[in-house]
């Protein structure tokens, strides 16, 4: 046995180098898979909100403190902004 492998043997056997648990790997996989879906849901919600405020009449816009110019600027924004 070489000096190098002999030096690593106690380290490896002492449990310092372990594979992540199945639950940790599952959580990481779920995060990777669900992250794009969360972004899509957020973009869809933003688009829906902009469509909704685009339908507001002048009285409703005044109630929420917006002008027609504010509304036009918001509706023109790309959905990712």
BALUMKE-365369 format. One record per atom (N, C-alpha, C): residue number from 1; residue in three letters; atom name; y, x, z. Coordinates in Angstrom, 3 decimals, padded with zeros to 6 digits, always signed. Example, Ala and Ser with C-alpha at 12.3 -4.5 7.8 and 13.67 -1.06 7.14 Angstrom:
BEGIN
1:ALA:N:-005.690:+013.190:+007.800 .
1:ALA:CA:-004.500:+012.300:+007.800 .
1:ALA:C:-003.300:+013.200:+007.800 .
2:SER:N:-002.250:+012.850:+007.080 .
2:SER:CA:-001.060:+013.670:+007.140 .
2:SER:C:+000.030:+012.900:+007.870 .
//
This chain:
BEGIN
1:UNK:N:-001.173:+000.858:+000.000 .
1:UNK:CA:+000.000:+000.000:+000.000 .
1:UNK:C:+001.233:+000.902:+000.000 .
2:UNK:N:+002.143:+000.607:-000.852 .
2:UNK:CA:+003.353:+001.431:-000.928 .
2:UNK:C:+004.255:+001.131:+000.264 .
3:UNK:N:+005.180:+002.033:+000.490 .
3:UNK:CA:+006.120:+001.856:+001.600 .
3:UNK:C:+006.969:+000.609:+001.381 .
4:UNK:N:+007.361:+000.382:+000.137 .
4:UNK:CA:+008.218:-000.776:-000.163 .
4:UNK:C:+007.498:-002.094:+000.122 .
5:UNK:N:+006.300:-002.275:-000.388 .
5:UNK:CA:+005.586:-003.528:-000.155 .
5:UNK:C:+005.245:-003.690:+001.323 .
6:UNK:N:+004.960:-002.571:+002.003 .
6:UNK:CA:+004.670:-002.632:+003.426 .
6:UNK:C:+005.915:-003.088:+004.212 .
7:UNK:N:+007.079:-002.643:+003.781 .
7:UNK:CA:+008.317:-003.015:+004.466 .
7:UNK:C:+008.643:-004.487:+004.262 .
8:UNK:N:+008.260:-005.055:+003.124 .
8:UNK:CA:+008.567:-006.452:+002.849 .
8:UNK:C:+007.558:-007.416:+003.458 .
9:UNK:N:+006.371:-006.946:+003.717 .
9:UNK:CA:+005.314:-007.842:+004.190 .
9:UNK:C:+005.699:-008.611:+005.464 .
10:UNK:N:+006.209:-007.952:+006.510 .
10:UNK:CA:+006.577:-008.729:+007.701 .
10:UNK:C:+007.689:-009.735:+007.412 .
11:UNK:N:+008.602:-009.362:+006.539 .
11:UNK:CA:+009.710:-010.259:+006.200 .
11:UNK:C:+009.188:-011.510:+005.523 .
12:UNK:N:+008.282:-011.323:+004.586 .
12:UNK:CA:+007.738:-012.468:+003.866 .
12:UNK:C:+006.857:-013.321:+004.775 .
13:UNK:N:+006.118:-012.700:+005.654 .
13:UNK:CA:+005.232:-013.452:+006.533 .
13:UNK:C:+005.964:-014.106:+007.693 .
14:UNK:N:+007.137:-013.593:+008.011 .
14:UNK:CA:+007.854:-014.153:+009.149 .
14:UNK:C:+008.504:-015.495:+008.824 .
15:UNK:N:+008.426:-015.907:+007.587 .
15:UNK:CA:+008.950:-017.219:+007.220 .
15:UNK:C:+010.403:-017.220:+006.799 .
16:UNK:N:+010.987:-016.064:+006.601 .
16:UNK:CA:+012.389:-016.033:+006.188 .
16:UNK:C:+012.580:-016.454:+004.735 .
17:UNK:N:+011.593:-016.210:+003.924 .
17:UNK:CA:+011.669:-016.609:+002.518 .
17:UNK:C:+010.744:-017.796:+002.318 .
18:UNK:N:+011.316:-018.952:+002.311 .
18:UNK:CA:+010.523:-020.162:+002.139 .
18:UNK:C:+011.059:-020.945:+000.956 .
19:UNK:N:+010.199:-021.709:+000.367 .
19:UNK:CA:+010.618:-022.627:-000.685 .
19:UNK:C:+011.385:-023.768:-000.026 .
20:UNK:N:+012.372:-024.309:-000.713 .
20:UNK:CA:+013.066:-025.470:-000.139 .
20:UNK:C:+012.076:-026.622:+000.029 .
21:UNK:N:+012.359:-027.461:+000.979 .
21:UNK:CA:+011.470:-028.600:+001.212 .
21:UNK:C:+011.535:-029.565:+000.036 .
22:UNK:N:+010.521:-030.384:-000.056 .
22:UNK:CA:+010.478:-031.368:-001.142 .
22:UNK:C:+011.658:-032.321:-001.059 .
23:UNK:N:+012.063:-032.673:+000.158 .
23:UNK:CA:+013.193:-033.598:+000.293 .
23:UNK:C:+014.494:-032.938:-000.157 .
24:UNK:N:+014.658:-031.639:+000.128 .
24:UNK:CA:+015.866:-030.941:-000.318 .
24:UNK:C:+015.877:-030.813:-001.832 .
25:UNK:N:+014.714:-030.527:-002.410 .
25:UNK:CA:+014.645:-030.431:-003.870 .
25:UNK:C:+014.882:-031.796:-004.507 .
26:UNK:N:+014.359:-032.844:-003.886 .
26:UNK:CA:+014.573:-034.191:-004.400 .
26:UNK:C:+016.036:-034.590:-004.335 .
27:UNK:N:+016.698:-034.232:-003.249 .
27:UNK:CA:+018.123:-034.549:-003.110 .
27:UNK:C:+018.945:-033.805:-004.151 .
28:UNK:N:+018.606:-032.540:-004.393 .
28:UNK:CA:+019.331:-031.764:-005.404 .
28:UNK:C:+019.102:-032.349:-006.791 .
29:UNK:N:+017.881:-032.731:-007.079 .
29:UNK:CA:+017.567:-033.330:-008.376 .
29:UNK:C:+018.297:-034.663:-008.542 .
30:UNK:N:+018.307:-035.463:-007.501 .
30:UNK:CA:+019.007:-036.745:-007.562 .
30:UNK:C:+020.493:-036.526:-007.809 .
31:UNK:N:+021.073:-035.517:-007.173 .
31:UNK:CA:+022.494:-035.221:-007.379 .
31:UNK:C:+022.756:-034.844:-008.832 .
32:UNK:N:+021.914:-033.995:-009.395 .
32:UNK:CA:+022.092:-033.546:-010.780 .
32:UNK:C:+021.940:-034.712:-011.752 .
33:UNK:N:+020.989:-035.585:-011.483 .
33:UNK:CA:+020.731:-036.708:-012.379 .
33:UNK:C:+021.806:-037.789:-012.226 .
34:UNK:N:+022.214:-038.063:-010.987 .
34:UNK:CA:+023.140:-039.171:-010.742 .
34:UNK:C:+024.602:-038.802:-010.973 .
35:UNK:N:+024.946:-037.521:-010.938 .
35:UNK:CA:+026.338:-037.103:-011.111 .
35:UNK:C:+026.946:-037.636:-012.416 .
36:UNK:N:+026.284:-037.485:-013.568 .
36:UNK:CA:+026.887:-038.033:-014.794 .
36:UNK:C:+027.016:-039.554:-014.749 .
37:UNK:N:+026.071:-040.220:-014.113 .
37:UNK:CA:+026.156:-041.680:-014.012 .
37:UNK:C:+027.345:-042.102:-013.157 .
38:UNK:N:+027.587:-041.368:-012.074 .
38:UNK:CA:+028.749:-041.687:-011.231 .
38:UNK:C:+030.044:-041.523:-012.014 .
39:UNK:N:+030.117:-040.487:-012.823 .
39:UNK:CA:+031.323:-040.269:-013.630 .
39:UNK:C:+031.502:-041.404:-014.628 .
40:UNK:N:+030.420:-041.818:-015.284 .
40:UNK:CA:+030.515:-042.922:-016.239 .
40:UNK:C:+030.970:-044.207:-015.564 .
41:UNK:N:+030.452:-044.475:-014.388 .
41:UNK:CA:+030.857:-045.678:-013.652 .
41:UNK:C:+032.340:-045.597:-013.302 .
42:UNK:N:+032.795:-044.416:-012.876 .
42:UNK:CA:+034.207:-044.234:-012.529 .
42:UNK:C:+035.104:-044.438:-013.762 .
43:UNK:N:+034.686:-043.901:-014.914 .
43:UNK:CA:+035.474:-044.064:-016.139 .
43:UNK:C:+035.514:-045.527:-016.576 .
44:UNK:N:+034.378:-046.203:-016.456 .
44:UNK:CA:+034.330:-047.612:-016.820 .
44:UNK:C:+035.234:-048.444:-015.907 .
45:UNK:N:+035.227:-048.145:-014.617 .
45:UNK:CA:+036.080:-048.869:-013.677 .
45:UNK:C:+037.550:-048.633:-013.996 .
46:UNK:N:+037.895:-047.392:-014.324 .
46:UNK:CA:+039.282:-047.070:-014.670 .
46:UNK:C:+039.716:-047.822:-015.923 .
47:UNK:N:+038.853:-047.884:-016.929 .
47:UNK:CA:+039.171:-048.617:-018.155 .
47:UNK:C:+039.361:-050.113:-017.857 .
48:UNK:N:+038.487:-050.653:-017.008 .
48:UNK:CA:+038.602:-052.068:-016.643 .
48:UNK:C:+039.909:-052.342:-015.908 .
49:UNK:N:+040.283:-051.461:-014.980 .
49:UNK:CA:+041.542:-051.635:-014.251 .
49:UNK:C:+042.738:-051.610:-015.196 .
50:UNK:N:+042.718:-050.707:-016.156 .
50:UNK:CA:+043.835:-050.627:-017.106 .
50:UNK:C:+043.897:-051.850:-018.002 .
51:UNK:N:+042.742:-052.356:-018.408 .
51:UNK:CA:+042.732:-053.597:-019.196 .
51:UNK:C:+043.283:-054.750:-018.376 .
52:UNK:N:+042.949:-054.773:-017.103 .
52:UNK:CA:+043.409:-055.855:-016.226 .
52:UNK:C:+044.912:-055.802:-016.028 .
53:UNK:N:+045.473:-054.629:-015.754 .
53:UNK:CA:+046.928:-054.579:-015.556 .
53:UNK:C:+047.678:-054.802:-016.862 .
54:UNK:N:+047.034:-054.542:-017.998 .
54:UNK:CA:+047.686:-054.790:-019.283 .
54:UNK:C:+047.913:-056.284:-019.509 .
55:UNK:N:+047.150:-057.110:-018.829 .
55:UNK:CA:+047.273:-058.569:-018.980 .
55:UNK:C:+048.297:-059.197:-018.030 .
56:UNK:N:+048.862:-058.410:-017.134 .
56:UNK:CA:+049.805:-058.966:-016.165 .
56:UNK:C:+051.105:-059.390:-016.852 .
57:UNK:N:+051.645:-060.508:-016.399 .
57:UNK:CA:+052.942:-060.931:-016.932 .
57:UNK:C:+054.062:-060.240:-016.150 .
58:UNK:N:+055.316:-060.448:-016.585 .
58:UNK:CA:+056.450:-059.746:-015.978 .
58:UNK:C:+056.589:-060.037:-014.485 .
59:UNK:N:+056.355:-061.282:-014.081 .
59:UNK:CA:+056.467:-061.636:-012.673 .
59:UNK:C:+055.435:-060.867:-011.834 .
60:UNK:N:+054.217:-060.809:-012.325 .
60:UNK:CA:+053.164:-060.084:-011.603 .
60:UNK:C:+053.460:-058.588:-011.553 .
61:UNK:N:+053.997:-058.053:-012.635 .
61:UNK:CA:+054.352:-056.635:-012.649 .
61:UNK:C:+055.426:-056.343:-011.596 .
62:UNK:N:+056.420:-057.228:-011.504 .
62:UNK:CA:+057.460:-057.036:-010.478 .
62:UNK:C:+056.864:-057.088:-009.078 .
63:UNK:N:+055.902:-057.991:-008.875 .
63:UNK:CA:+055.259:-058.118:-007.562 .
63:UNK:C:+054.573:-056.815:-007.128 .
64:UNK:N:+054.007:-056.077:-008.078 .
64:UNK:CA:+053.314:-054.829:-007.733 .
64:UNK:C:+054.198:-053.605:-007.947 .
65:UNK:N:+055.457:-053.838:-008.334 .
65:UNK:CA:+056.411:-052.737:-008.456 .
65:UNK:C:+056.290:-051.926:-009.728 .
66:UNK:N:+055.844:-052.551:-010.800 .
66:UNK:CA:+055.722:-051.862:-012.090 .
66:UNK:C:+056.658:-052.467:-013.120 .
67:UNK:N:+057.007:-051.668:-014.110 .
67:UNK:CA:+057.796:-052.152:-015.246 .
67:UNK:C:+056.896:-052.150:-016.480 .
68:UNK:N:+057.385:-052.748:-017.539 .
68:UNK:CA:+056.634:-052.729:-018.802 .
68:UNK:C:+056.440:-051.293:-019.287 .
69:UNK:N:+057.441:-050.453:-019.092 .
69:UNK:CA:+057.330:-049.049:-019.499 .
69:UNK:C:+056.231:-048.338:-018.694 .
70:UNK:N:+056.176:-048.609:-017.381 .
70:UNK:CA:+055.104:-048.046:-016.554 .
70:UNK:C:+053.739:-048.490:-017.081 .
71:UNK:N:+053.661:-049.765:-017.411 .
71:UNK:CA:+052.418:-050.337:-017.906 .
71:UNK:C:+051.995:-049.686:-019.221 .
72:UNK:N:+052.927:-049.550:-020.147 .
72:UNK:CA:+052.606:-048.915:-021.437 .
72:UNK:C:+052.134:-047.480:-021.241 .
73:UNK:N:+052.813:-046.745:-020.354 .
73:UNK:CA:+052.424:-045.349:-020.098 .
73:UNK:C:+051.022:-045.279:-019.509 .
74:UNK:N:+050.693:-046.180:-018.610 .
74:UNK:CA:+049.370:-046.170:-017.973 .
74:UNK:C:+048.272:-046.540:-018.957 .
75:UNK:N:+048.521:-047.534:-019.776 .
75:UNK:CA:+047.510:-047.999:-020.715 .
75:UNK:C:+047.258:-046.971:-021.818 .
76:UNK:N:+048.269:-046.175:-022.161 .
76:UNK:CA:+048.107:-045.163:-023.208 .
76:UNK:C:+047.306:-043.936:-022.751 .
77:UNK:N:+047.168:-043.750:-021.452 .
77:UNK:CA:+046.458:-042.588:-020.928 .
77:UNK:C:+044.987:-042.626:-021.365 .
78:UNK:N:+044.414:-041.456:-021.623 .
78:UNK:CA:+042.960:-041.436:-021.871 .
78:UNK:C:+042.225:-041.866:-020.610 .
79:UNK:N:+041.050:-042.378:-020.778 .
79:UNK:CA:+040.304:-042.937:-019.656 .
79:UNK:C:+039.937:-041.868:-018.614 .
80:UNK:N:+039.896:-040.615:-019.020 .
80:UNK:CA:+039.534:-039.562:-018.053 .
80:UNK:C:+040.729:-039.072:-017.252 .
81:UNK:N:+041.933:-039.617:-017.473 .
81:UNK:CA:+043.118:-039.255:-016.673 .
81:UNK:C:+043.424:-040.353:-015.687 .
//
